[in-house]
Amino acid sequence: MSNFFSKTILIFSREYNTRVRNKWFLITTFLVPLGIIAVMAISGFASYQAAQSGDQRNVIIFDEADVVSQQYPRIDSYTFEQENSALIEGDIQSLIYDQEFDIVIDIPVEALDLNNVELTVYSRPGISLQNELIIQSFLRGEILNYKIQEAEFSAEQIQVLQTQVSLQRQSITQDGESQQDTGFVSYALGYGSGIIIYFSLFLYGTMVMRGVIEEKSNRVVEIIVSSVKPIHLMMGKILGIAAVSLTQLLIWIVTVSIIGLIYFQIPFFNELSPFSLDQALDAFMEANVLGFLVYLPLYYLGGYLLYSSLFAAVGSTVENEKDSQALVLPITIPIILSFVLMFSVLENPDSILAIGLSIFPFTSPIIMMARLPFSVPLWQLLISIVLLYTSFYLLTLLAARIYRIGILMYGKKPSPKEILKWMGVRV
Amino acid sequence: MTKNILEQYHIRYMAKTLLRIDNVTKQFGSFYANDHINLDLERGRIFGLLGPNGAGKTTLIRMINRITVPDSGTIAFDGNPLADDTIYKIGYLPEERGMYKNMTLRSQVEFFAKLKGVEEKKLHSRLDELFERYGLVHWQDKKIDELSKGMQQKAQFIATIIHQPTLLIFDEPFTGLDPVNTNLIKEEIKAMNEKGATIIFSTHRMEQVEEICQEIALINKGKNILQGTVSDIKQDYKSNRFYLKTDADLSKNDLKSFDIHNIVINNDTSSIEFAVESQNEANRVLKFVIDRGNAILDFHEILPSLNQIFIQAVAE
């Protein structure tokens, strides 16, 4: 046993050290956060520019009946003006081209008698009316108020009529426990974690496969297996790359968090941000962040271990990456399928399909992340995790059988029938 | 009394044998890669494992290295069955050998040394010593990619011997080597042997074996067809032919009175070859030529080459 550990640690540390010191590791690890900064800076700068000089919109409302109060909606770079007369059709051209109004809105008196008020908005061709919805709801409110006033309701009656509607999700578990469902942030966390797992399964799975192919085609493998058992070599490699991926993930989380904190410290960005640092932190605390801190690493690692032993087995049967494609396909199908199904699971997180996929070990790492914001019962999480790690163990034993024979076979590519034979299946 | 003698004999026998391969069989599907192979390897010898490509040499070597296990039969090292720590006493240079291209020479050899159980405190002095001896000191921090093929092969050789193994196994060690490096490695193998290492040298090129190996085994189609010292085997397979070169031509007529056959006369070089039933007849021919007053320039028994022996043994 101690022999297993000392040998596996040797393989592990070689794997880890050479990969972490590799220039590509450094480039991708630091390029990704830099890319995020760049995207944030560019989009921030673009909206700042738009706010500063950008498309100024002068709006004039022809409001004969004096429907509109002077409390215009606050929209960046929009200014409103009001003319309490009817719009004369012949003036429109000069309003737009001589007096430089971008948007002309007409509220004719006759229209106010109808239930369905249709208003005409005039503008130059090619001007998109952004914030159309905001203006529409502003005008609807103003017209409603006008109609209420015309109907001569009392102040009390008006207060009774004023109603705000907002939706709060509350979910009830089977045991009757009720809990407030988390909002957008945890939804985003689930979605984001699913995507992170999806990409790492591919990225690090193929990294394991390439490593195995390299050792085999380099012919270094025979020297190593003369002092290490193939399973030690395979596990050392898989765990070494797992450590590389966790290192990378950690660097990303830390740098992105630091960037996030800095983002709110810079007044320039702070002004632009739709929410403040405190609001952001509150949202994170309210979301199931703790749950993600526990389950994301568990599923991240479990999914990686499960798939990478398969990738290692495939790598051992071929001598170059090109030959691996046909065999890699069946492995990637459940990964891609989980990714595609993740969206429908987000829509309907408690359906039988969603529950089944979040327990089935080949899809659970991604699907469970999508379900996590919607209060998953603990027993489902436990079954799913136990199944995931048990199948990793069993699958590794099977993969190791392919691996130990595959790495020493050169020349002919083995047929699927031969691979089954290596696994000990009678065919 | 008898039992005691047997025990004593057994102890002496065990001490002399380093590696004993007993009835080892390895099957791939219906194909016998090794078919009941028996070999005894004496300590301190250079042992040639010969056979054509695909004869089963590498399969046998892999089993000695515990890369694979025999389907039946046993392999004993130093009197004990192969165990986890046996590999620390074996150095193996495989035919299919390579290194990690993106590692430096020193960290690469260090990695192999650790796998073979070299202790950390001895490791660096040993590395320094070996890099010095093989002229790689200035290259040790270069990546394997940047080294010439010859240097890479020297590095592999160092990795094979760094843990000072009792048994060294070289599988086709000269494949792809230029004559200078071939000679260097050959001398090193001999030097290691003189220091007490037992060596297995596997090849399909018979001519390389004659000058290095003291003992050989011939393997063909998974079966061990011949084993012994090179001189014994040659004696067994000789056909009692002699070669005689004088300073004058000999004619068939001159040789009429002798009981010799298969005579080949070459007048260009004034030499003849002939086969005899008994050594005595060869002496008579020699005496005749001397009595005739001719000078003897060369006279020797023609021994078959290992290649010829191999072809003959396979035919049998």
Interface residues (C-beta under 8 A of the other chain):
Chain A: N3 K7 L10 R14 T18 N22 E214 E215 N218 R219 V220 E222 I223 I224 V225 S226 S227 V228 L408 Y410
Chain B: R62 N65 R66 I67 T68 D84 I87 I90 Y92 P94 E96 R97 G98 M99 Y100 K101 N102 M103 F111 F112 K114 L115 K116 G117 Q156 A159
